């Protein structure tokens, strides 16, 4: 198994041996699918038997098995999935648009004041929006303790999802080492961070609710669905044990899944803009024509901004946030084409290979939004990245409609009011940035330095005015 950017190495192996690659990792069978057709036919077409998740010793040591993203396919997973999905249908997502709009305007203002800290601003903005939507809490946009706690809690998930990262997954008996061993101390630290990720925002929400200082949010509504009497204390785990368990798991996964990935997409976007000034110029022209100089774009403008939407699609395609997706696991012996796939086989979908297939995308290393357009409209004949980057079968991401709205709106806002150019050195010469992805389960550009400046003085004024107006509204 290639260890450095394995999605690239696996594609090379498949070029040599075929699109369906079988191997053994840590004594377990693994199948790698590099073809979009194979992925769709197997993970979508055989979803009843390919929707489980592989288990590892590290996930158990880190207490991650309670997160439903890691759960095996079965009744408990279906309960969690059904509970989460109702809050992220296309209709339900419309309720969260005001929170997304507020957060985006705050981000624009922060980019105006401190553009060199754009990565921090993206992280804070995404986290604060999710904190409001999921927990009903108003997080600070800098140095917020709850956001920092959740980010630390995400570390264990990031680590455990990289094959071979922990020796205990290769030699499972190491899980029984005494607690004073360095590896066990590390697991203890990560496990504590995970527990705090579960507990801290939940406790803050509960405290606010007990004070009568809590408005509508996903968590309170979710808890109330699991009680039978209107006067039951929905926050008492002895009264509402199922609700407490499911709500903690679902809200933690919602935050974890949305935080890292959305920030990674936005980092990719600014890098792409700095490297492709002609693309940004064309997007400027489109937003100027459709939106005009007196306001910011909103989601109702999406259909009238096909090039900007194509930029969203190209950002997802160009650098995949999760290049190999979350691994699936088979639950039955079965035949797939000419291949026998035994139960307990890990299935890896090389999403990166599908999105960089030269037979589908001409010059796939180039950032070219126009590849998704024909006669000024989206071309339905071109493979849509949305159909791959959010997962497959019954494990498709339930928050994909929320993610698309958040990312598109933030991108459209930034395009409308900012120029994005390459960084410069001490002598004022532009620095050439090589677009390379970091090696990890969640990936983003290794280097996305750039210069972000207002397009015009009027654009800077619009940012300030929109920011002030949004603060006055709430």
FIKOL-500914 format. One line per 10 residues: number of its first residue (from 1); their letters; for each residue x, y, z of N, C-alpha, C. Coordinates in steps of 0.1 Angstrom, whole numbers. Layout:
BEGIN
NUM = A = X,Y,Z,X,Y,Z,X,Y,Z | ...
This chain:
BEGIN
1 = XXXXXXXXXX = 9,-12,0,0,0,0,9,12,0 | 8,21,-10,16,33,-10,13,42,2 | 23,48,8,20,55,21,20,70,19 | 26,75,8,27,90,6,17,92,-6 | 7,101,-4,-4,103,-13,-7,90,-20 | -13,81,-13,-16,67,-18,-25,67,-30 | -34,77,-31,-43,78,-43,-35,78,-56 | -23,85,-56,-15,85,-68,-9,72,-71 | -3,66,-60,4,53,-62,-6,42,-65 | -18,42,-60,-27,32,-63,-32,33,-78
11 = XXXXXXXXXX = -33,45,-83,-37,47,-97,-26,41,-106 | -13,43,-102,-2,37,-110,-3,22,-110 | -6,16,-98,-7,2,-97,-18,-4,-106 | -29,4,-106,-40,-1,-114,-38,1,-129 | -30,11,-133,-25,12,-147,-18,-1,-151 | -11,-7,-141,-2,-18,-144,-11,-31,-143 | -20,-32,-134,-27,-45,-131,-42,-45,-134 | -47,-33,-137,-62,-32,-140,-69,-23,-130 | -81,-19,-134,-89,-9,-126,-93,-15,-113 | -94,-28,-112,-98,-34,-99,-86,-41,-93
21 = XXXXXXXXXX = -81,-37,-82,-69,-41,-76,-71,-48,-63 | -67,-60,-61,-68,-68,-49,-55,-69,-42 | -55,-68,-28,-43,-69,-20,-47,-73,-6 | -37,-75,2,-39,-78,16,-31,-68,24 | -38,-62,33,-32,-52,42,-35,-56,56 | -25,-57,64,-26,-62,78,-34,-74,79 | -32,-83,70,-38,-97,70,-53,-97,65 | -58,-86,61,-72,-85,57,-73,-82,42 | -83,-87,35,-84,-85,20,-89,-70,18 | -83,-64,7,-86,-51,3,-88,-50,-12
31 = XXXXXXXXXX = -99,-44,-16,-101,-41,-30,-101,-26,-33 | -93,-22,-43,-92,-8,-47,-99,-7,-60 | -109,2,-61,-116,5,-73,-111,19,-79 | -106,19,-91,-101,31,-97,-110,36,-108 | -120,29,-112,-128,32,-123,-142,38,-117 | -146,49,-123,-159,55,-119,-170,45,-121 | -170,38,-132,-181,28,-135,-181,17,-125 | -169,12,-121,-168,1,-111,-173,6,-98 | -169,18,-94,-173,23,-81,-189,24,-81 | -194,30,-91,-209,32,-91,-216,18,-91
41 = XXXXXXXXXX = -211,9,-100,-218,-4,-101,-217,-12,-88 | -206,-11,-81,-204,-19,-69,-209,-12,-56 | -204,0,-53,-208,6,-41,-222,11,-41 | -227,16,-53,-241,20,-54,-250,8,-57 | -246,0,-67,-254,-12,-71,-255,-23,-61 | -245,-25,-52,-245,-35,-42,-245,-29,-28 | -252,-18,-26,-252,-11,-14,-256,-19,-2 | -265,-29,-4,-270,-37,7,-259,-45,14 | -248,-48,6,-237,-57,11,-224,-49,12 | -223,-37,8,-211,-29,8,-211,-17,17
51 = XXXXXXXXXX = -221,-16,26,-223,-4,33,-218,-4,47 | -211,-14,51,-205,-15,64,-192,-8,65 | -185,-7,76,-172,-1,78,-163,-10,84 | -150,-10,80,-140,-18,86,-137,-13,100 | -134,-23,109,-131,-19,123,-116,-21,125 | -110,-13,134,-96,-14,136,-94,-12,151 | -82,-18,156,-79,-17,170,-77,-2,175 | -72,6,166,-70,20,170,-83,27,172 | -93,24,163,-106,31,165,-112,27,178 | -111,14,182,-116,10,195,-108,17,207
61 = XXXXXXXXXX = -95,18,206,-87,24,216,-90,39,217 | -95,45,206,-98,59,206,-112,62,209 | -120,51,212,-135,53,215,-142,60,204 | -139,57,191,-145,63,180,-157,55,175 | -159,43,180,-169,34,175,-183,39,177 | -185,48,187,-198,54,189,-202,64,179 | -192,69,171,-196,79,160,-202,71,149 | -213,75,144,-220,66,135,-213,66,121 | -204,75,118,-196,73,106,-187,61,106 | -184,56,118,-176,44,120,-184,32,122
71 = XXXXXXXXXX = -197,33,124,-205,22,128,-206,11,117 | -207,-1,120,-210,-11,110,-225,-9,106 | -228,-14,94,-241,-13,89,-251,-21,97 | -262,-16,101,-271,-23,109,-281,-14,115 | -289,-19,125,-300,-11,130,-296,2,137 | -285,1,145,-280,13,152,-276,24,142 | -269,20,132,-264,29,122,-276,35,115 | -286,27,112,-298,32,105,-306,42,113 | -306,40,126,-312,50,135,-305,63,135 | -292,63,136,-284,75,136,-286,82,122
81 = XXXXXXXXXX = -285,74,112,-286,80,98,-299,87,96 | -310,80,100,-324,85,98,-326,98,106 | -320,98,118,-321,109,127,-314,121,121 | -302,119,115,-295,130,109,-301,135,96 | -305,126,88,-309,130,74,-321,140,75 | -330,139,84,-342,148,84,-338,162,85 | -326,165,91,-321,179,93,-313,184,81 | -311,176,72,-302,180,61,-308,177,47 | -321,175,46,-327,174,33,-326,188,26 | -328,188,13,-327,201,6,-337,212,12
91 = XXXXXXXXXX = -348,207,16,-358,217,22,-353,221,36 | -348,212,44,-344,216,58,-332,225,58 | -323,224,48,-311,232,47,-315,247,46 | -326,250,40,-330,264,38,-331,272,51 | -334,264,62,-335,271,75,-321,276,80 | -310,271,75,-297,274,80,-290,285,71 | -297,289,61,-291,299,52,-288,312,59 | -297,318,68,-293,330,75,-280,329,83 | -278,317,89,-266,315,97,-254,315,88 | -255,308,76,-244,308,66,-241,322,61
101 = XXXXXXXXXX = -251,329,58,-249,343,53,-242,352,63 | -247,351,75,-240,359,86,-225,355,87 | -223,343,88,-209,338,89,-200,342,77 | -206,341,65,-198,345,53,-195,360,53 | -204,368,58,-201,383,58,-190,386,69 | -191,379,80,-180,380,90,-167,376,84 | -167,365,76,-154,361,70,-149,371,60 | -158,377,52,-153,388,43,-147,399,51 | -153,403,62,-148,414,70,-134,411,75 | -132,399,80,-119,394,85,-109,393,74
111 = XXXXXXXXXX = -113,389,62,-104,389,51,-99,403,47 | -108,413,49,-105,427,46,-95,432,56 | -97,428,69,-88,433,80,-75,426,80 | -75,413,79,-63,405,80,-63,394,69 | -60,397,57,-61,387,46,-51,376,47 | -39,379,53,-29,368,54,-33,357,63 | -43,359,71,-48,348,80,-60,341,75 | -62,340,62,-74,335,56,-77,321,61 | -66,312,63,-69,299,67,-76,298,81 | -71,307,90,-77,308,103,-92,312,102
121 = XXXXXXXXXX = -94,322,93,-107,328,91,-117,317,86 | -112,309,77,-121,298,72,-124,288,83 | -114,285,90,-117,275,101,-126,280,111 | -124,293,115,-133,299,125,-147,300,120 | -149,305,108,-162,307,102,-170,294,101 | -164,284,95,-171,271,93,-175,266,107 | -166,266,117,-169,261,130,-180,269,137 | -179,282,136,-189,290,142,-203,288,136 | -204,286,123,-217,284,117,-223,271,121 | -214,260,121,-219,247,126,-223,247,141
131 = XXXXXXXXXX = -216,255,149,-219,256,163,-233,262,165 | -236,272,156,-249,279,157,-260,269,152 | -258,263,141,-268,255,135,-271,242,143 | -260,236,147,-261,223,154,-264,224,169 | -257,233,176,-258,234,190,-266,247,195 | -269,256,186,-275,268,190,-267,278,198 | -254,276,197,-244,284,204,-238,295,196 | -235,307,201,-228,317,194,-213,316,198 | -206,311,189,-191,309,191,-184,322,187 | -173,325,193,-165,336,189,-158,332,176
141 = XXXXXXXXXX = -154,342,168,-147,338,155,-132,338,157 | -127,340,169,-113,338,171,-111,332,185 | -102,323,186,-98,317,200,-110,313,208 | -120,307,201,-132,301,209,-128,288,215 | -130,286,228,-126,274,235,-133,262,229 | -146,263,227,-153,251,222,-149,247,208 | -146,257,199,-141,253,186,-127,247,187 | -119,252,195,-105,246,197,-106,232,203 | -116,230,212,-118,217,218,-122,207,207 | -131,211,198,-136,202,188,-125,199,178
151 = XXXXXXXXXX = -117,209,174,-106,207,165,-96,197,170 | -93,198,183,-84,188,189,-90,174,189 | -103,174,191,-110,161,191,-110,154,178 | -109,162,167,-109,157,153,-95,150,150 | -85,153,158,-72,147,156,-72,132,156 | -79,126,165,-80,111,166,-86,105,154 | -97,111,149,-103,106,137,-94,107,125 | -87,119,123,-78,120,112,-67,110,112 | -62,107,124,-51,97,125,-56,83,122 | -67,79,128,-71,65,127,-75,61,113
161 = XXXXXXXXXX = -79,71,105,-84,68,92,-73,66,81 | -61,69,85,-49,67,76,-44,52,78 | -45,44,68,-41,30,70,-26,29,74 | -24,21,84,-10,18,89,-5,29,97 | -13,39,101,-7,50,109,-4,45,123 | -12,36,128,-9,30,142,-4,16,141 | 7,13,148,12,-1,148,3,-11,153 | -6,-7,162,-16,-16,168,-25,-22,158 | -27,-15,147,-36,-20,136,-29,-31,128 | -16,-31,129,-8,-42,123,-6,-54,132
171 = XXXXXXXXXX = -4,-50,145,-2,-60,155,-12,-58,166 | -24,-63,165,-35,-60,174,-33,-63,189 | -24,-73,191,-21,-76,205,-15,-64,213 | -10,-54,206,-4,-43,213,-14,-35,220 | -27,-37,217,-37,-29,225,-37,-33,240 | -31,-44,243,-30,-48,257,-18,-44,265 | -10,-35,259,2,-30,266,-2,-22,278 | 6,-22,288,3,-14,300,2,1,297 | -6,8,305,-8,22,302,4,31,302 | 15,27,308,27,36,309,35,36,296
181 = XXXXXXXXXX = 32,27,286,39,27,274,35,40,266 | 45,45,259,42,58,251,30,57,242 | 29,45,235,17,44,226,4,45,233 | 4,39,245,-9,39,253,-11,53,258 | -1,60,262,-3,74,267,-8,82,255 | -3,80,243,-8,88,232,-23,85,230 | -27,72,230,-41,68,228,-49,75,239 | -44,75,252,-51,81,263,-54,96,260 | -44,103,255,-45,117,253,-56,119,242 | -55,112,231,-64,113,220,-78,109,224
191 = XXXXXXXXXX = -79,99,232,-93,95,237,-99,106,245 | -91,112,254,-96,123,262,-101,135,253 | -93,138,243,-97,148,234,-110,145,226 | -112,132,223,-124,128,216,-136,130,226 | -134,126,238,-145,127,248,-149,141,250 | -139,150,250,-142,164,252,-150,170,240 | -146,165,228,-153,169,216,-168,165,217 | -171,154,223,-185,149,225,-192,158,235 | -185,161,246,-192,166,258,-192,181,259 | -182,188,255,-181,202,258,-193,210,251
201 = XXXXXXXXXX = -194,209,238,-205,217,232,-219,213,237 | -220,200,239,-233,194,244,-236,200,258 | -226,201,267,-228,207,280,-231,222,279 | -224,229,271,-227,243,269,-241,245,264 | -246,237,255,-259,238,250,-269,235,261 | -267,225,269,-276,221,280,-277,232,290 | -265,238,293,-265,249,303,-273,261,298 | -272,264,286,-279,275,280,-294,272,280 | -298,260,277,-312,256,277,-318,256,291 | -310,252,301,-315,253,314,-318,267,319
211 = XXXXXXXXXX = -310,277,313,-312,291,317,-323,297,308 | -329,289,299,-339,295,290,-333,304,280 | -321,301,277,-313,310,268,-310,303,255 | -319,294,250,-316,286,238,-327,287,228 | -323,291,216,-333,291,205,-334,278,198 | -339,278,186,-341,266,178,-328,262,173 | -325,249,174,-313,243,168,-315,228,166 | -306,222,159,-307,207,156,-307,199,169 | -298,202,178,-297,193,190,-310,193,199 | -315,204,202,-327,204,210,-339,198,204
221 = XXXXXXXXXX = -341,200,191,-352,193,184,-349,178,183 | -337,174,181,-334,160,180,-337,153,193 | -333,159,204,-335,153,217,-350,151,220 | -358,161,216,-372,161,219,-379,150,212 | -374,145,201,-380,135,193,-380,121,200 | -371,120,209,-369,107,216,-377,106,229 | -384,116,233,-392,115,245,-407,114,242 | -414,107,251,-428,104,249,-438,114,255 | -433,122,265,-441,131,272,-436,146,270 | -445,155,268,-441,169,266,-433,175,277
231 = XXXXXXXXXX = -435,170,290,-429,176,301,-416,168,306 | -412,158,298,-400,151,301,-388,160,300 | -378,158,308,-365,165,307,-357,158,296 | -357,164,284,-350,158,273,-335,157,275 | -329,165,285,-315,164,287,-311,154,298 | -320,148,304,-317,138,315,-315,124,308 | -303,119,308,-300,106,301,-308,94,307 | -312,96,320,-320,85,326,-334,85,321 | -339,97,317,-353,98,311,-352,96,296 | -342,101,290,-340,101,275,-327,94,271
241 = XXXXXXXXXX = -325,81,274,-312,75,271,-309,73,257 | -319,69,249,-317,68,234,-314,81,228 | -322,91,231,-320,104,226,-306,110,229 | -302,108,242,-289,113,246,-278,106,238 | -279,93,236,-268,86,229,-268,90,214 | -280,90,208,-280,93,194,-277,108,191 | -282,117,199,-279,131,197,-265,134,198 | -258,129,208,-244,131,210,-236,126,198 | -239,114,193,-232,108,182,-234,116,169 | -247,119,166,-250,126,154,-245,140,153
251 = XXXXXXXXXX = -246,148,164,-241,161,164,-226,162,163 | -219,153,170,-204,152,169,-200,149,155 | -206,139,148,-203,136,134,-206,147,125 | -217,154,127,-221,165,118,-210,176,119 | -206,179,131,-195,189,132,-182,184,126 | -178,172,130,-165,167,125,-165,166,110 | -176,161,104,-176,159,89,-176,172,82 | -182,182,87,-184,195,80,-172,204,82 | -165,203,93,-155,213,97,-142,211,88 | -136,200,89,-123,198,81,-125,199,66
261 = XXXXXXXXXX = -136,193,61,-137,192,47,-141,205,41 | -149,213,47,-153,226,41,-141,235,41 | -133,235,51,-121,244,52,-112,240,41 | -110,227,39,-101,222,29,-105,226,15 | -118,226,12,-123,230,-1,-120,245,-3 | -122,253,7,-120,268,6,-105,271,4 | -97,263,10,-82,265,8,-78,262,-6 | -84,251,-11,-82,247,-25,-87,258,-35 | -98,264,-31,-104,274,-40,-95,286,-41 | -90,292,-30,-81,304,-30,-68,301,-38
271 = XXXXXXXXXX = -63,289,-36,-51,285,-44,-54,285,-59 | -65,279,-62,-69,278,-77,-70,292,-82 | -76,301,-75,-78,315,-80,-65,322,-81 | -56,320,-72,-43,327,-73,-35,322,-85 | -37,310,-89,-29,304,-100,-36,306,-113 | -49,310,-113,-57,311,-126,-64,324,-127 | -57,335,-129,-63,348,-129,-74,350,-140 | -72,342,-151,-83,343,-162,-96,338,-157 | -95,327,-149,-107,321,-144,-114,331,-134 | -106,337,-126,-112,347,-116,-118,359,-123
281 = XXXXXXXXXX = -111,363,-134,-116,375,-142,-129,372,-148 | -131,360,-153,-144,356,-159,-155,355,-149 | -151,350,-137,-161,349,-126,-165,363,-121 | -155,373,-121,-158,386,-117,-168,392,-127 | -166,390,-140,-175,395,-150,-190,390,-148 | -191,377,-144,-204,371,-143,-211,376,-130 | -204,377,-119,-211,383,-107,-214,398,-109 | -205,405,-116,-208,419,-118,-221,421,-127 | -223,412,-137,-234,413,-146,-247,409,-139 | -246,398,-131,-258,392,-124,-262,399,-111
291 = XXXXXXXXXX = -252,402,-103,-255,407,-90,-254,422,-89 | -244,428,-96,-243,443,-96,-234,447,-84 | -232,460,-83,-222,465,-73,-228,468,-59 | -241,467,-57,-247,472,-45,-250,461,-35 | -248,448,-38,-251,438,-28,-242,426,-31 | -243,416,-22,-235,404,-23,-244,393,-30 | -238,383,-36,-246,372,-42,-254,365,-31 | -265,358,-34,-271,349,-25,-275,336,-33 | -280,327,-25,-283,314,-32,-293,314,-43 | -302,324,-42,-312,326,-53,-305,329,-66
301 = XXXXXXXXXX = -293,334,-66,-285,337,-78,-278,325,-84 | -279,314,-78,-270,303,-82,-273,299,-97 | -285,298,-101,-288,294,-114,-284,304,-125 | -283,316,-120,-279,327,-129,-263,329,-129 | -257,321,-121,-242,321,-121,-236,308,-124 | -238,303,-137,-234,290,-140,-218,288,-140 | -211,299,-143,-197,298,-143,-191,297,-129 | -197,304,-119,-193,303,-105,-197,290,-100 | -208,284,-104,-211,271,-99,-202,261,-105 | -198,263,-118,-188,254,-124,-175,255,-117
311 = XXXXXXXXXX = -171,266,-112,-159,268,-103,-160,259,-91 | -172,259,-85,-174,251,-73,-172,236,-77 | -177,232,-88,-176,218,-92,-161,215,-95 | -154,224,-102,-140,222,-105,-131,222,-93 | -135,230,-83,-127,229,-70,-128,216,-64 | -140,210,-64,-142,196,-58,-134,186,-66 | -134,188,-79,-127,178,-88,-112,179,-87 | -107,191,-87,-92,194,-89,-84,188,-77 | -88,191,-65,-82,185,-54,-92,179,-44 | -93,166,-43,-103,160,-35,-100,161,-20
321 = XXXXXXXXXX = -110,165,-13,-108,167,2,-105,153,8 | -112,143,4,-110,129,9,-107,120,-3 | -95,120,-8,-91,113,-21,-95,99,-22 | -95,91,-11,-98,77,-11,-112,74,-4 | -119,85,0,-132,83,6,-130,76,20 | -141,73,26,-142,65,38,-143,50,33 | -135,42,38,-135,28,34,-148,21,37 | -153,13,27,-165,4,29,-160,-10,33 | -169,-18,38,-166,-32,42,-178,-41,37 | -174,-52,31,-185,-61,27,-190,-70,38
331 = XXXXXXXXXX = -203,-73,37,-209,-82,48,-212,-96,43 | -211,-98,30,-214,-111,25,-204,-115,14 | -202,-128,12,-194,-132,0,-203,-129,-12 | -196,-124,-23,-204,-122,-35,-194,-121,-47 | -200,-121,-58,-193,-120,-71,-195,-106,-77 | -184,-100,-81,-185,-87,-88,-178,-89,-101 | -186,-90,-112,-180,-93,-125,-173,-106,-124 | -160,-106,-128,-152,-118,-128,-145,-121,-114 | -148,-112,-104,-140,-113,-92,-149,-118,-81 | -143,-127,-72,-150,-131,-60,-145,-122,-49
341 = XXXXXXXXXX = -155,-116,-42,-152,-107,-31,-157,-113,-18 | -148,-117,-9,-153,-124,4,-159,-114,14 | -167,-118,22,-172,-110,33,-160,-105,42 | -161,-93,46,-151,-87,54,-140,-80,46 | -142,-78,33,-133,-71,25,-134,-56,25 | -123,-49,27,-123,-35,27,-123,-30,13 | -132,-21,10,-133,-15,-4,-129,0,-3 | -119,3,-11,-114,17,-12,-118,22,-26 | -125,33,-26,-128,40,-39,-118,51,-41 | -110,50,-52,-100,60,-55,-107,72,-62
351 = XXXXXXXXXX = -113,80,-54,-121,92,-60,-111,101,-68 | -99,103,-63,-90,111,-70,-87,106,-84 | -86,93,-85,-83,88,-99,-95,90,-108 | -107,89,-103,-119,92,-111,-120,106,-115 | -116,115,-106,-117,129,-109,-105,134,-118 | -95,126,-119,-83,129,-128,-82,119,-139 | -93,114,-144,-93,105,-155,-92,113,-168 | -81,112,-175,-80,120,-188,-90,116,-198 | -96,105,-197,-106,101,-207,-119,108,-205 | -121,113,-193,-133,120,-189,-130,135,-188
361 = XXXXXXXXXX = -119,139,-182,-116,153,-181,-103,157,-188 | -104,165,-198,-92,168,-206,-83,176,-198 | -70,173,-198,-59,179,-190,-64,180,-176 | -66,169,-169,-72,169,-155,-64,177,-145 | -51,179,-147,-43,187,-138,-46,202,-138 | -52,206,-149,-56,220,-151,-69,224,-144 | -70,236,-139,-82,241,-133,-90,248,-143 | -101,241,-148,-108,246,-160,-123,245,-157 | -130,254,-151,-144,253,-148,-152,251,-161 | -148,257,-172,-156,256,-184,-158,242,-189
371 = XXXXXXXXXX = -151,232,-184,-153,218,-188,-167,213,-184 | -173,220,-174,-186,216,-170,-198,224,-177 | -194,232,-187,-204,241,-193,-205,237,-208 | -217,240,-213,-220,239,-227,-231,249,-231 | -228,258,-240,-237,268,-244,-242,277,-232 | -232,279,-223,-235,288,-211,-243,281,-200 | -245,268,-201,-252,261,-191,-244,249,-186 | -248,243,-175,-241,231,-170,-244,220,-180 | -233,213,-183,-234,202,-193,-237,189,-185 | -249,183,-187,-253,171,-179,-245,159,-184
381 = XXXXXXXXXX = -238,160,-195,-231,148,-200,-217,147,-193 | -212,157,-186,-199,156,-180,-201,151,-166 | -192,142,-162,-193,135,-149,-193,146,-138 | -203,146,-129,-205,156,-119,-197,151,-106 | -187,159,-101,-180,156,-89,-189,154,-77 | -200,160,-77,-209,158,-65,-213,144,-64 | -213,136,-75,-218,122,-74,-207,113,-69 | -195,119,-66,-184,110,-61,-178,115,-48 | -176,128,-47,-169,133,-35,-177,132,-22 | -190,130,-22,-198,129,-10,-201,114,-7
391 = XXXXXXXXXX = -194,105,-13,-196,91,-9,-206,83,-18 | -209,71,-14,-216,62,-23,-226,53,-15 | -236,48,-23,-246,39,-17,-253,45,-5 | -255,36,5,-262,40,17,-253,48,26 | -240,50,23,-231,57,31,-229,71,25 | -236,75,15,-235,89,10,-237,99,21 | -229,110,20,-229,120,31,-243,126,32 | -250,125,44,-263,132,45,-262,147,46 | -250,153,48,-249,167,49,-245,174,36 | -246,167,25,-240,172,13,-247,185,8
401 = XXXXXXXXXX = -260,186,10,-268,198,5,-264,210,13 | -262,208,26,-257,219,35,-243,223,30 | -234,213,28,-220,216,24,-220,224,11 | -228,220,1,-228,227,-11,-233,242,-10 | -243,244,-2,-248,258,0,-237,266,7 | -231,261,17,-221,268,25,-209,272,16 | -204,262,9,-192,264,0,-195,273,-11 | -206,271,-18,-209,279,-30,-211,294,-26 | -219,296,-15,-221,310,-11,-209,317,-7 | -200,310,1,-187,316,5,-179,320,-7
411 = XXXXXXXXXX = -178,310,-16,-170,313,-28,-175,324,-36 | -188,325,-38,-194,336,-46,-192,349,-39 | -193,350,-26,-190,362,-19,-176,367,-21 | -166,358,-19,-152,361,-21,-149,366,-35 | -155,359,-45,-153,362,-59,-158,377,-62 | -169,380,-56,-176,392,-60,-168,405,-55 | -160,403,-44,-154,415,-38,-139,415,-37 | -133,403,-40,-118,403,-38,-111,399,-51 | -99,403,-52,-89,398,-61,-80,388,-53 | -76,377,-59,-67,368,-53,-55,365,-62
421 = XXXXXXXXXX = -43,368,-57,-31,367,-66,-20,359,-58 | -10,355,-65,1,347,-59,8,356,-49 | 15,350,-39,22,358,-29,35,364,-36 | 41,373,-29,53,379,-34,64,377,-24 | 77,378,-29,88,377,-19,92,390,-14 | 103,391,-7,108,404,-1,111,414,-12 | 114,410,-24,117,419,-35,105,423,-43 | 93,418,-39,81,421,-46,78,412,-58 | 86,402,-60,84,392,-71,74,381,-67 | 65,378,-77,56,367,-74,63,354,-71
431 = XXXXXXXXXX = 58,347,-61,63,334,-58,55,323,-65 | 62,314,-71,55,303,-78,51,292,-68 | 38,289,-67,33,279,-58,30,267,-66 | 35,255,-62,32,243,-68,20,237,-61 | 9,234,-69,-3,228,-63,-1,213,-59 | 2,211,-47,4,197,-42,-5,195,-30 | -10,183,-28,-19,179,-18,-11,173,-6 | -16,177,6,-9,171,18,-13,156,19 | -4,148,25,-6,134,27,-14,131,39 | -27,128,38,-36,125,49,-49,120,45
441 = XXXXXXXXXX = -57,115,54,-71,111,50,-79,123,45 | -79,134,52,-84,147,47,-72,154,41 | -74,159,29,-62,165,22,-66,179,18 | -56,188,17,-57,202,13,-44,206,7 | -43,218,1,-30,222,-5,-19,223,5 | -7,218,1,4,219,10,8,234,12 | 6,242,2,9,256,2,-1,264,-5 | -9,272,2,-19,279,-5,-18,294,-2 | -5,298,0,-3,313,3,-8,321,-9 | -13,332,-6,-18,341,-17,-20,355,-11
451 = XXXXXXXXXX = -23,364,-20,-26,378,-16,-41,380,-19 | -48,384,-9,-63,387,-10,-65,402,-8 | -70,409,-18,-72,423,-17,-86,427,-23 | -92,438,-18,-105,442,-23,-103,446,-38 | -113,442,-46,-112,445,-61,-112,460,-63 | -120,468,-55,-121,482,-57,-124,488,-43 | -122,501,-42,-126,508,-29,-141,506,-26 | -149,505,-37,-163,503,-35,-166,489,-29 | -158,479,-34,-160,466,-29,-157,465,-14 | -146,473,-10,-143,473,5,-154,479,13
461 = XXXXXXXXXX = -160,490,7,-171,496,14,-183,487,15 | -186,479,5,-197,470,5,-195,459,16 | -182,455,17,-179,445,28,-183,451,41 | -178,463,44,-180,469,57,-195,471,59 | -202,476,49,-217,479,51,-224,466,53 | -221,455,45,-229,443,47,-226,437,61 | -214,438,66,-210,433,79,-218,441,90 | -218,454,89,-225,462,99,-240,459,98 | -246,458,87,-260,455,85,-264,441,92 | -255,432,89,-258,418,95,-257,418,110
471 = XXXX = -247,426,116,-246,427,130,-258,434,136 | -263,444,129,-275,451,134,-288,442,134 | -288,433,125,-299,424,124,-299,413,134 | -288,411,141,-289,400,151,-276,397,157
